[in-house]
Amino acid sequence: MRRVVSLVPSLTEAVAVSAPGLLVGVTDWCTHPGDLGDAVRVGGTKNPDVRRITELRPDLVIANEEENRAPDLAALRAAGVEVLVTEVRDLPQALRELDGVLVGALGLTRPGWLADAERAWDRVEPARTRTAFVPIWRRPWMVLGRDTFAGDLLARLGVRNVYAAHAERYPRVPVEELAASGCDLVVLPDEPYRFTAEDGPEAFPGLPAALVSGRHLTWYGPSLAEAPAVLSRALRVAL
């Protein structure tokens, strides 16, 4: 049985649900599934404890080019640890990378939840297009820009991100510009910044606000199977 350390919450859930017992180390931000057994917490996604990870003697560390820092991954490789780095910019790429990790790298049988996720997104019917911006932080305000996984999911649900062609993937945009963008709604996820009904919508008076699950919008794992229904419901409530 391979010993695996995951530095990505999405991939932690994907591995834990598919093959309980493989994970020997996870980040402080890995919250799903609720029971991660004896997996050791090895720090955050941006500041993992490299020495602690090497002490766990993993056969493989799974990471992501966006969530993890290149110097940390280089330090792990220099210590002789095999590191697999994923890249996820849209739904098809997410499904390919999940296959690559679970089946290709770990030699598992393709999990049923991955097929369920494919079917769930294949069943999504084209919806009336709504324009939106999608804040992911405030103080300063930052939004989804180009080539993002979350933006791709929203597009499949009929939400066009007005900053999808921005030069940056997560641009900083003044709140005044956001409020004057002429969008149909603002989409407010509860991670990485935890937007709530009391923290976020008040910045855009008169604009419908869709409060959505960040896990279903930004995670690529078992949550993908229910994400179309969960996100669609939140969008309908807002409109």
C-alpha positions as CSV (number, residue, x, y, z in Angstrom):
1,M,0.0,0.0,0.0
2,R,1.4,3.4,-1.0
3,R,2.0,6.1,1.6
4,V,0.5,9.4,0.3
5,V,0.7,13.0,1.5
6,S,-1.8,15.4,0.0
7,L,-1.2,19.1,0.0
8,V,-4.5,19.9,-1.7
9,P,-7.9,19.7,0.1
10,S,-9.7,18.6,-3.0
11,L,-7.3,15.8,-3.7
12,T,-7.3,14.8,0.0
13,E,-11.0,14.1,-0.2
14,A,-10.7,12.4,-3.6
15,V,-8.0,9.9,-2.2
16,A,-9.6,9.4,1.2
17,V,-13.1,8.6,-0.3
18,S,-11.6,6.3,-3.0
19,A,-9.0,4.4,-0.9
20,P,-9.2,5.0,2.9
21,G,-5.9,4.4,4.6
22,L,-3.5,5.6,1.9
23,L,-3.1,9.1,3.3
24,V,-0.4,9.5,5.9
25,G,-0.3,13.3,5.8
26,V,-2.7,16.2,4.9
27,T,-2.8,19.9,5.3
28,D,-4.5,21.9,8.0
29,W,-7.1,23.0,5.4
30,C,-8.2,19.4,4.6
31,T,-11.6,19.2,6.1
32,H,-13.3,16.4,4.0
33,P,-14.1,13.7,4.6
34,G,-14.7,14.4,8.3
35,D,-12.6,11.4,9.4
36,L,-9.1,11.3,8.0
37,G,-8.0,8.6,10.3
38,D,-4.4,8.8,11.5
39,A,-3.2,11.2,8.8
40,V,-0.8,13.8,10.2
41,R,-1.3,17.5,9.7
42,V,1.7,18.9,7.9
43,G,0.9,22.6,7.8
44,G,-0.9,24.8,5.3
45,T,-1.1,24.6,1.5
46,K,1.3,27.6,1.3
47,N,3.5,26.7,4.2
48,P,3.8,23.0,4.6
49,D,6.4,21.5,7.0
50,V,8.8,20.0,4.5
51,R,10.8,18.2,7.3
52,R,7.6,16.7,8.8
53,I,6.5,15.5,5.4
54,T,9.8,13.8,4.7
55,E,9.7,12.1,8.2
56,L,6.5,10.5,7.1
57,R,8.4,8.7,4.3
58,P,5.7,9.1,1.7
59,D,5.8,7.2,-1.6
60,L,4.1,10.2,-3.2
61,V,3.1,13.8,-2.5
62,I,0.3,15.1,-4.5
63,A,0.1,18.9,-5.1
64,N,-1.3,21.6,-7.4
65,E,0.5,24.3,-9.3
66,E,-1.9,26.9,-8.0
67,E,-2.4,25.9,-4.4
68,N,1.2,25.0,-3.5
69,R,4.4,27.0,-3.8
70,A,7.2,25.8,-6.2
71,P,10.0,26.3,-3.6
72,D,8.3,23.8,-1.2
73,L,7.8,21.3,-3.9
74,A,11.4,21.7,-5.0
75,A,12.6,21.1,-1.4
76,L,10.6,17.9,-1.2
77,R,12.1,16.7,-4.5
78,A,15.6,17.6,-3.3
79,A,14.9,15.4,-0.2
80,G,14.2,12.5,-2.5
81,V,10.4,12.6,-2.3
82,E,8.3,12.0,-5.5
83,V,5.9,14.9,-6.1
84,L,3.0,14.8,-8.6
85,V,1.8,18.3,-9.5
86,T,-1.6,18.7,-10.9
87,E,-3.0,21.6,-13.0
88,V,-6.7,22.4,-13.0
89,R,-8.2,25.2,-15.1
90,D,-11.5,23.7,-16.2
91,L,-13.8,20.8,-15.7
92,P,-12.4,18.5,-18.4
93,Q,-8.9,19.0,-17.1
94,A,-10.0,18.4,-13.5
95,L,-11.5,15.0,-14.6
96,R,-8.3,14.1,-16.4
97,E,-6.1,15.0,-13.5
98,L,-8.3,13.0,-11.1
99,D,-7.9,10.0,-13.4
100,G,-4.2,10.6,-13.5
101,V,-3.8,10.7,-9.7
102,L,-6.2,8.0,-8.7
103,V,-5.9,5.5,-11.5
104,G,-2.5,6.4,-13.1
105,A,-0.4,7.3,-10.1
106,L,-2.1,5.3,-7.3
107,G,-3.3,2.3,-9.4
108,L,-6.8,2.4,-8.0
109,T,-9.9,1.2,-9.8
110,R,-11.7,4.2,-11.2
111,P,-14.1,5.3,-8.4
112,G,-17.8,5.4,-9.0
113,W,-18.1,9.0,-7.8
114,L,-15.9,10.1,-10.7
115,A,-18.3,8.6,-13.2
116,D,-21.2,10.1,-11.2
117,A,-19.6,13.5,-11.5
118,E,-19.2,13.2,-15.3
119,R,-22.8,12.2,-15.7
120,A,-24.0,15.0,-13.5
121,W,-22.2,17.6,-15.5
122,D,-23.2,16.0,-18.8
123,R,-26.9,16.4,-17.8
124,V,-26.5,20.1,-17.2
125,E,-28.8,21.9,-19.7
126,P,-27.9,25.3,-21.2
127,A,-29.4,28.0,-19.1
128,R,-30.2,31.6,-19.9
129,T,-26.9,33.5,-19.7
130,R,-26.4,35.9,-16.8
131,T,-23.5,38.2,-16.3
132,A,-21.7,38.2,-13.0
133,F,-18.5,39.0,-11.2
134,V,-17.2,36.6,-8.6
135,P,-15.3,38.0,-5.6
136,I,-13.0,35.6,-3.8
137,W,-11.5,38.2,-1.3
138,R,-12.2,41.6,0.1
139,R,-9.7,44.1,1.6
140,P,-8.6,44.2,-1.1
141,W,-11.4,43.1,-3.4
142,M,-10.2,40.3,-5.7
143,V,-12.3,38.4,-8.3
144,L,-12.1,35.5,-10.6
145,G,-10.4,36.4,-13.9
146,R,-9.2,34.2,-16.8
147,D,-8.7,30.4,-16.9
148,T,-10.2,29.4,-13.6
149,F,-11.9,26.1,-12.7
150,A,-14.6,27.9,-10.8
151,G,-15.3,30.2,-13.8
152,D,-15.6,27.3,-16.1
153,L,-18.2,25.6,-13.8
154,L,-20.2,28.8,-13.6
155,A,-20.1,29.2,-17.4
156,R,-21.6,25.7,-17.7
157,L,-24.5,26.8,-15.5
158,G,-25.2,29.9,-17.6
159,V,-23.2,32.5,-15.6
160,R,-20.8,34.5,-17.7
161,N,-17.9,36.0,-15.7
162,V,-17.3,39.6,-17.0
163,Y,-13.7,39.4,-16.0
164,A,-13.0,36.1,-17.8
165,A,-10.9,37.8,-20.4
166,H,-8.8,39.8,-17.8
167,A,-5.1,39.5,-18.2
168,E,-4.8,38.2,-14.6
169,R,-6.4,35.1,-13.2
170,Y,-7.3,36.8,-9.9
171,P,-7.3,40.5,-10.5
172,R,-7.8,43.2,-7.8
173,V,-10.7,45.4,-8.8
174,P,-11.9,48.4,-6.9
175,V,-15.3,47.9,-5.3
176,E,-16.6,51.0,-7.1
177,E,-15.8,49.4,-10.5
178,L,-17.5,46.1,-9.5
179,A,-20.6,47.9,-8.4
180,A,-20.8,49.8,-11.7
181,S,-20.1,46.7,-13.9
182,G,-23.8,46.4,-15.0
183,C,-23.9,42.7,-14.1
184,D,-27.0,40.7,-13.4
185,L,-25.7,39.4,-10.1
186,V,-22.7,38.9,-7.9
187,V,-21.6,35.4,-7.0
188,L,-20.2,35.1,-3.5
189,P,-18.6,31.8,-2.4
190,D,-17.8,31.0,1.2
191,E,-14.1,30.3,0.5
192,P,-11.4,31.3,0.3
193,Y,-13.0,34.4,1.8
194,R,-16.1,33.5,3.8
195,F,-18.7,35.7,2.3
196,T,-22.1,35.5,4.1
197,A,-25.5,37.2,3.9
198,E,-24.1,39.8,6.4
199,D,-20.6,40.2,4.8
200,G,-20.5,40.9,1.1
201,P,-23.9,41.7,-0.4
202,E,-24.1,45.0,1.4
203,A,-21.2,46.3,-0.8
204,F,-23.4,46.0,-3.9
205,P,-26.9,47.4,-3.0
206,G,-29.6,46.5,-5.5
207,L,-27.6,43.7,-7.1
208,P,-28.8,40.1,-6.6
209,A,-26.3,38.1,-4.6
210,A,-25.8,34.4,-5.0
211,L,-24.2,32.9,-1.9
212,V,-22.7,29.6,-3.0
213,S,-20.7,26.8,-1.5
214,G,-17.0,27.3,-2.1
215,R,-16.4,23.6,-1.9
216,H,-18.8,22.9,-4.7
217,L,-17.5,25.8,-6.8
218,T,-13.7,25.4,-6.3
219,W,-13.1,21.8,-5.2
220,Y,-12.4,19.0,-7.8
221,G,-13.2,15.8,-6.0
222,P,-16.3,13.9,-4.9
223,S,-18.2,17.1,-4.4
224,L,-18.3,17.5,-8.2
225,A,-21.1,14.9,-8.4
226,E,-23.5,17.1,-6.5
227,A,-22.1,20.5,-7.5
228,P,-24.4,21.1,-10.5
229,A,-27.5,20.7,-8.3
230,V,-26.1,22.6,-5.3
231,L,-24.8,25.6,-7.4
232,S,-27.9,25.8,-9.6
233,R,-30.1,25.9,-6.6
234,A,-28.1,28.8,-5.1
235,L,-28.2,30.7,-8.3
236,R,-32.0,30.2,-8.6
237,V,-32.5,31.5,-5.1
238,A,-30.6,34.7,-5.9
239,L,-32.6,35.4,-9.1
